[in-house]
Every structure is written in C-alpha cells, then in structure tokens.
Amino acid sequence: MATLSYPKPRASLVKLASFVGNVATAQELMVLPKDAVIAGVYILGAANATAAATDTTVAVAGGSDADGIVIAYNLETGGAGYNTVGAQAGVLVGTKLTVDTVVSATLSAAVAGDAALSWTLKIEYYIPGPGESL
C-alpha cells in the first residue's frame, strides 16, 4: 500500500460566540479570516425558544450575505442541546472566504420573556495551505 503525503493534514480551528434571545437586530459575533473554509456550524443552548405566533429562527450572516452561514435555523425546536444546522447551512459553508468576514446573528423576532436566554454559535473552519485548493 502506498503512503500518500498529499493532501497534508489540517487542524480544525473553532470560534465560539453567544447571542441573546431578546434582540431581533444583528448581533456581531466574530470575524473569520480570509482564506478560511467553514467545515461545520452548530447551535448550542440550554433551552428551546418559547413558542410564538411564528417560529423563532436565527440567520447567520457572513459579511454582506445576510444568510450566508445559516439560512433560518429554528430555535423553538432545535435550541436545546448541541445541534448541527444541517440543511440550514448557507452558501459560504464549504467555500473559501475571499476577505476577512464579519459573522453576525439575527433573530427573526425577539423572544418575548426570554431576556436571559442565549445560545452559542460554534463555527469550525480550516485554512488551506499555500497553493492548495479545496
């Protein structure tokens, strides 16, 4: 059996940031560096959002793309526990970022009565080596 030295192994890097449930405006959370490739996006929380007239969702923007990282993840059914965003992953997941990218979370509506409720956004990413493609 041949031993391959390419592609070189890469370490996953992780950024974590919390966002609160009672704010419906954008909450800036972190900056991902140029050339980063997002490999995983997770929502961690102690509780689901309380039921409202409509589902409470969170969209996670990457730079000017309003839902480039997370499209509309439902916090009422998936706010408790350690959850991958799955099919709600945006177009920036799995692509190489071309600039330093500000990441912000926006809830579809402020969660009434959940002033103390917050969730944590976890983003796993890696940086390809010089000359490497995805």
Buried (B, 14 or more C-beta within 10 A) or exposed (E): EEEEEEEEEEEEBEBEBEBBBBBEEBBEBEEBEEBBBBBBBBBBBEBBBBEBEEBBBBBBBBBEEBBBBBBBBBBBEBBBEEBBBEEBBBEBBEBBBEEEBBBBBBBBBBBEEBEEBBBBBBBBBBBBEEEEEE
